[in-house]
């Protein structure tokens, strides 16, 4: 069993001291080369042996991210010609705009996200109204109430 498997080791310095306590005569440059040669990976919880990593759970698909972002951050959506104006909580416009850009949504041409407002350029007015309805349905709000 290695030092990094027995206890959390958060830095090369901590690993160096742990190895020295075990009787290893090692220098910092040698340790750095050994870490690279062993393929140790530094994570937020410390160094780990690659085989000890848990399998990575795939990130949700972009369409799922779109729906999750809308439900969590959006307060309203209003269509105006071929644009949709979306209001979010403060500082959420950028992640929601990114989810829209990558969400494979019909008619979306592109977005401009500010701090709490997103302008979505749509291919036409029908596509804009469809996106408005979809967003307001996701947040449980009627389009008429959203326009106020």
N, C-alpha and C positions, 0 to 999 in steps of 0.2 A: 504494500500500500504506500502511496506517495504522500508527501507532506500536504499537497493541495487537496488530496482526497480525505485526509484525516481532519482537517480544520479549514475554515475559511481563510484564505490568504488574499489580501486586497492589494498588495503592492509587491514589487520586486524586492524592496528593502525588507519587508516582513518575511518574505520567502528566504531571503539571504540569511536573516537572523535565525529563522527556524532551522535551516540546514546546518548552520554553524553550531547551534545548540545540540544537534544530532551528531556532531563530530566531523562534519564535512569541512574541508578547507577549500573555500571557493571565493572568487572575486566577483565583483559586480559585472564586469564585461563578460566573464565566462558564464555567469548565470543568465545574462541576456541572450547569449548564443544558445545556451542549453534550452531555454524557454522556447526559442524559435525552432530549434531542432526537434524538440518533443511535441511541438504543435500545440502547446498550452494556449488556451483561449481566455482572455480577460473578459469577465462579465461583471454586471453591477454587484453580484454577490461574491466576487473574487475570481481567482484563476481556477479553471477546470480542465480536466483531461477531455479531449473531444468525445470519446466514447461515453462519458458520463453525462453529456448534454441530453436533456429530454427532447423527444421529437418535437419539431416545430409545427404548431397549428397553423394551417393556411389562413391568410387574412381573408376577410369576407370579400365577396366580389364587389365590384364598383356599383352595380345596381343596388345591392344590399346596403352598401355604405351610403348611397344617395338617400334611401328611405330612412335609415337610422339617423343620418345627419338632419334631415328635414324634421323628423319627429322630435329630436332633441333640441334643435336650435332655432327653428323657423317659427315666427309668430304670424306672418301673413304673406300672401302672394296675390298680386293684382296684375292682370294683363292690360296692356295699353298698346294697341296696334300690334306690331310684331315683337314687342318687348314684354318681359315679365319683370316686375319690380318685386323683389323678395326682401322682407324685413326679418332680421335675425336678432338674437340677443347680442349684446356688445362683444366684439372680438370674434364672432363666429362666422362672419361673412366669407372669409377666405377659405376655411375648410369646406363649407357648404358649396361655394363656387367650384372648388376643385372636384367635389363629388359629382356636381352637375356636369362639369366638363368631361369627366371620365365615365359617367353613368350610362352611356349608350342610350340616351333619351332621344326619342323621335323629334326632329325639328330644331334641336339645339345647335346654334351656330357658334356661340361662345359666350363667355361671361366676363363681367367686370365686377370684382368684389371689393367693397370698401371695408369699413369697420363693422357696420351693422346693416348694410344695404347691398344688394346684388342686383345688377342689371343683366338680364339674360336676353341675348339677341336670338330670336327665333326665325325660322325660315318664312313664316307667314303668320297672319293673325289667328287662323284656326289652330295652328300648333301652339301659339301663345296661350289661347284660351284653354286648350287641353292640358298644358303644363300647369296653368293656374288651378284648374279643377283638381288635378292629381295632387298637387302640393296641399291645397286646402282640405282635400279629403284625408290625406295622411295626418294632418294636424287637427282634424275634426272641426273644421271651420268652413262655413259656406262662403262662396266667392262674394256674395253680396255684402256680408258682414265684413269681409276682409277689405273691401274697398273704402270703408269709412275711416 
